[in-house]
Amino acid sequence: MKSLKWLIPLFVVIIVAWYVIDFIRFSDYDEKKQVSDVNGDTLVLSELKIEPDASYMLLEVKITSQTRITGLGFRSLFVNNIDDLKHGNKVRVWYYTNADNENIAKKVVVYNLFNFH
């Protein structure tokens, strides 16, 4: 029973540390958007907050074999490839523009906790 008293706080500390480390690791991103659509190897991203009178351009980012796709914290256990990205996922994206003016993703991290569509 004594060990159970220590296991619960230890478990909480480990989870909090995991999220803090991931938050620091994934804090320097190019865009913070929401997944609007996934078309083959293209990820279509929209703004997180949309004002009714404003118009927004969607951001299309190509996913390649070198693109790292993961999640923040426990999401890293469930998100590994483009098939795991769903409409409504909030993502942080690192990308570059190639010579053909295409946006190529280097890394995509899903950071919302409870959107498991």
C-alpha positions as a Markdown table, in Angstrom:
| # | Residue | x | y | z |
|---|---|---|---|---|
| 1 | Met | 0.0 | 0.0 | 0.0 |
| 2 | Lys | 2.9 | 2.4 | 0.7 |
| 3 | Ser | 4.3 | 1.8 | -2.7 |
| 4 | Leu | 1.0 | 2.7 | -4.3 |
| 5 | Lys | 1.1 | 6.1 | -2.5 |
| 6 | Trp | 4.4 | 6.8 | -4.3 |
| 7 | Leu | 3.5 | 5.3 | -7.6 |
| 8 | Ile | 0.6 | 7.7 | -8.3 |
| 9 | Pro | 2.5 | 10.9 | -7.8 |
| 10 | Leu | 5.5 | 9.5 | -9.6 |
| 11 | Phe | 3.2 | 8.6 | -12.6 |
| 12 | Val | 1.8 | 12.1 | -12.6 |
| 13 | Val | 5.3 | 13.6 | -12.5 |
| 14 | Ile | 6.4 | 11.5 | -15.4 |
| 15 | Ile | 3.4 | 12.5 | -17.5 |
| 16 | Val | 3.8 | 16.2 | -16.8 |
| 17 | Ala | 7.6 | 15.9 | -17.6 |
| 18 | Trp | 6.8 | 14.2 | -20.9 |
| 19 | Tyr | 4.4 | 17.0 | -21.9 |
| 20 | Val | 6.8 | 19.7 | -20.8 |
| 21 | Ile | 9.7 | 18.2 | -22.7 |
| 22 | Asp | 7.6 | 17.7 | -25.9 |
| 23 | Phe | 6.2 | 21.3 | -25.5 |
| 24 | Ile | 9.7 | 22.7 | -25.4 |
| 25 | Arg | 10.9 | 20.4 | -28.3 |
| 26 | Phe | 8.0 | 21.3 | -30.5 |
| 27 | Ser | 7.8 | 25.0 | -29.7 |
| 28 | Asp | 9.7 | 26.5 | -32.6 |
| 29 | Tyr | 7.3 | 25.8 | -35.6 |
| 30 | Asp | 6.6 | 27.6 | -38.9 |
| 31 | Glu | 2.8 | 27.4 | -38.8 |
| 32 | Lys | 0.1 | 26.5 | -36.2 |
| 33 | Lys | -3.0 | 25.4 | -38.1 |
| 34 | Gln | -5.9 | 23.0 | -38.3 |
| 35 | Val | -6.1 | 20.1 | -40.7 |
| 36 | Ser | -8.8 | 20.9 | -43.2 |
| 37 | Asp | -8.3 | 17.9 | -45.6 |
| 38 | Val | -5.8 | 15.2 | -46.5 |
| 39 | Asn | -5.5 | 14.5 | -50.2 |
| 40 | Gly | -3.1 | 11.7 | -50.9 |
| 41 | Asp | 0.3 | 13.2 | -50.0 |
| 42 | Thr | -1.0 | 16.7 | -49.6 |
| 43 | Leu | -2.1 | 18.2 | -46.3 |
| 44 | Val | -4.5 | 21.1 | -46.5 |
| 45 | Leu | -4.4 | 23.4 | -43.5 |
| 46 | Ser | -6.7 | 26.2 | -42.4 |
| 47 | Glu | -6.7 | 28.9 | -39.8 |
| 48 | Leu | -7.5 | 27.9 | -36.2 |
| 49 | Lys | -9.8 | 30.9 | -35.5 |
| 50 | Ile | -11.9 | 32.2 | -38.4 |
| 51 | Glu | -13.6 | 35.5 | -38.4 |
| 52 | Pro | -16.9 | 35.5 | -40.3 |
| 53 | Asp | -16.1 | 38.5 | -42.5 |
| 54 | Ala | -12.5 | 37.6 | -43.3 |
| 55 | Ser | -11.2 | 35.5 | -46.1 |
| 56 | Tyr | -8.3 | 33.1 | -45.6 |
| 57 | Met | -6.1 | 31.2 | -47.9 |
| 58 | Leu | -5.6 | 27.5 | -47.3 |
| 59 | Leu | -2.0 | 26.3 | -46.9 |
| 60 | Glu | -1.2 | 23.1 | -48.9 |
| 61 | Val | 1.9 | 21.2 | -47.7 |
| 62 | Lys | 3.3 | 18.1 | -49.4 |
| 63 | Ile | 4.2 | 15.1 | -47.2 |
| 64 | Thr | 7.2 | 13.2 | -48.3 |
| 65 | Ser | 9.0 | 10.1 | -47.1 |
| 66 | Gln | 11.3 | 12.3 | -45.1 |
| 67 | Thr | 8.5 | 14.1 | -43.3 |
| 68 | Arg | 8.3 | 13.3 | -39.6 |
| 69 | Ile | 4.7 | 13.0 | -38.4 |
| 70 | Thr | 4.1 | 12.6 | -34.7 |
| 71 | Gly | 2.0 | 13.9 | -31.8 |
| 72 | Leu | 2.5 | 15.8 | -28.6 |
| 73 | Gly | 2.7 | 13.6 | -25.4 |
| 74 | Phe | 0.4 | 10.6 | -25.6 |
| 75 | Arg | -0.6 | 11.5 | -29.1 |
| 76 | Ser | 2.8 | 10.3 | -30.2 |
| 77 | Leu | 1.6 | 6.8 | -29.6 |
| 78 | Phe | -1.3 | 7.1 | -32.0 |
| 79 | Val | 0.1 | 9.4 | -34.8 |
| 80 | Asn | 2.8 | 8.1 | -37.0 |
| 81 | Asn | 1.9 | 8.7 | -40.7 |
| 82 | Ile | -0.3 | 10.8 | -42.9 |
| 83 | Asp | -3.2 | 8.3 | -42.5 |
| 84 | Asp | -3.4 | 9.2 | -38.8 |
| 85 | Leu | -4.0 | 12.9 | -39.6 |
| 86 | Lys | -7.7 | 13.7 | -39.5 |
| 87 | His | -9.9 | 16.7 | -40.2 |
| 88 | Gly | -9.9 | 19.0 | -37.2 |
| 89 | Asn | -6.5 | 18.0 | -35.8 |
| 90 | Lys | -4.6 | 21.0 | -34.6 |
| 91 | Val | -1.0 | 20.8 | -35.9 |
| 92 | Arg | 2.3 | 22.5 | -35.7 |
| 93 | Val | 4.1 | 22.4 | -39.1 |
| 94 | Trp | 7.7 | 22.9 | -40.1 |
| 95 | Tyr | 8.1 | 23.3 | -43.8 |
| 96 | Tyr | 10.2 | 24.8 | -46.6 |
| 97 | Thr | 9.4 | 26.0 | -50.1 |
| 98 | Asn | 11.2 | 24.1 | -52.9 |
| 99 | Ala | 12.3 | 25.4 | -56.4 |
| 100 | Asp | 8.8 | 24.6 | -57.8 |
| 101 | Asn | 7.2 | 26.9 | -55.1 |
| 102 | Glu | 5.7 | 23.9 | -53.3 |
| 103 | Asn | 5.6 | 23.8 | -49.6 |
| 104 | Ile | 7.3 | 20.6 | -48.4 |
| 105 | Ala | 6.7 | 19.5 | -44.8 |
| 106 | Lys | 9.7 | 18.6 | -42.6 |
| 107 | Lys | 7.7 | 17.8 | -39.5 |
| 108 | Val | 4.0 | 17.7 | -38.5 |
| 109 | Val | 3.1 | 17.5 | -34.9 |
| 110 | Val | -0.5 | 17.0 | -33.7 |
| 111 | Tyr | -0.9 | 18.8 | -30.4 |
| 112 | Asn | -4.6 | 18.7 | -29.5 |
| 113 | Leu | -5.3 | 16.1 | -26.9 |
| 114 | Phe | -8.9 | 14.9 | -27.3 |
| 115 | Asn | -9.7 | 15.1 | -31.1 |
| 116 | Phe | -9.6 | 11.4 | -32.0 |
| 117 | His | -11.9 | 11.5 | -35.0 |
